[in-house]
């Protein structure tokens, strides 16, 4: 069940080089949250978005609706996505 109605976009690098990116996507899949993945290595526009909004190239960055979340923090994701334990 997906409690959030907000669009979720994950800006990440390949999971083999970015453990927090892998953890983020595993979390979203485990909670059945649909998301779009944008790979900053293969998508120059995704990388440009990160630099403009975050001032850096660190990943993962999630856009949940209009909110930007930097890094993987399960507690923050639960709160922002409206998940209950």
C-alpha positions as CSV (number, residue, x, y, z in Angstrom):
1,X,0.0,0.0,0.0
2,X,1.3,3.4,-0.9
3,X,0.1,6.1,1.6
4,X,1.8,9.0,-0.2
5,X,0.2,10.6,-3.3
6,X,3.3,12.6,-4.0
7,X,5.6,11.8,-6.9
8,X,8.8,10.2,-5.7
9,X,12.0,10.6,-7.8
10,X,15.3,9.1,-6.7
11,X,18.5,10.7,-8.0
12,X,21.2,8.1,-7.6
13,X,24.3,6.5,-8.9
14,X,24.6,2.8,-9.8
15,X,23.7,0.7,-6.8
16,X,27.1,-1.2,-6.9
17,X,29.0,2.0,-6.2
18,X,26.4,3.7,-3.9
19,X,25.3,1.7,-0.9
20,X,22.9,4.4,0.4
21,X,21.3,4.5,-3.1
22,X,20.7,0.8,-2.9
23,X,19.3,1.1,0.6
24,X,17.0,3.8,-0.5
25,X,15.6,1.9,-3.4
26,X,15.2,-1.3,-1.3
27,X,13.3,0.7,1.3
28,X,10.9,2.1,-1.3
29,X,10.4,-1.3,-2.9
30,X,9.8,-2.9,0.5
31,X,7.1,-0.3,1.3
32,X,5.6,-0.6,-2.3
33,X,6.3,3.1,-3.0
34,X,6.4,3.7,-6.7
35,X,9.3,5.9,-7.8
36,X,11.2,7.1,-10.8
37,X,15.0,6.5,-10.8
38,X,17.4,9.0,-12.3
39,X,21.0,7.9,-12.7
40,X,23.3,11.0,-12.4
41,X,26.1,9.1,-14.2
42,X,24.0,8.4,-17.3
43,X,21.6,11.4,-17.2
44,X,23.3,14.8,-17.5
45,X,20.0,16.6,-16.7
46,X,19.7,14.7,-13.5
47,X,23.2,15.6,-12.5
48,X,22.5,19.3,-13.3
49,X,19.4,19.2,-11.2
50,X,21.4,18.0,-8.2
51,X,24.1,20.6,-8.6
52,X,21.4,23.4,-8.9
53,X,19.2,22.3,-6.0
54,X,21.8,20.7,-3.7
55,X,25.0,22.5,-4.7
56,X,26.8,19.1,-4.9
57,X,26.8,15.8,-6.6
58,X,26.1,13.6,-3.5
59,X,23.5,10.9,-3.8
60,X,21.0,9.7,-3.0
61,X,18.7,12.7,-3.3
62,X,14.9,12.1,-3.2
63,X,12.3,14.5,-4.4
64,X,9.0,13.7,-2.7
65,X,6.5,16.1,-4.2
66,X,8.2,19.4,-3.9
67,X,10.4,18.4,-0.9
68,X,14.1,17.5,-1.4
69,X,15.6,14.9,0.9
70,X,19.4,14.3,0.9
71,X,20.8,10.9,1.9
72,X,19.1,7.8,3.2
73,X,17.4,8.0,6.6
74,X,14.6,5.4,7.1
75,X,12.9,7.5,9.8
76,X,12.8,10.6,7.7
77,X,11.5,8.6,4.7
78,X,8.8,7.0,6.8
79,X,7.6,10.4,8.1
80,X,7.7,12.1,4.7
81,X,6.0,9.2,2.9
82,X,3.3,8.8,5.6
83,X,4.3,5.3,6.6
84,X,3.3,3.7,9.9
85,X,5.2,0.9,11.5
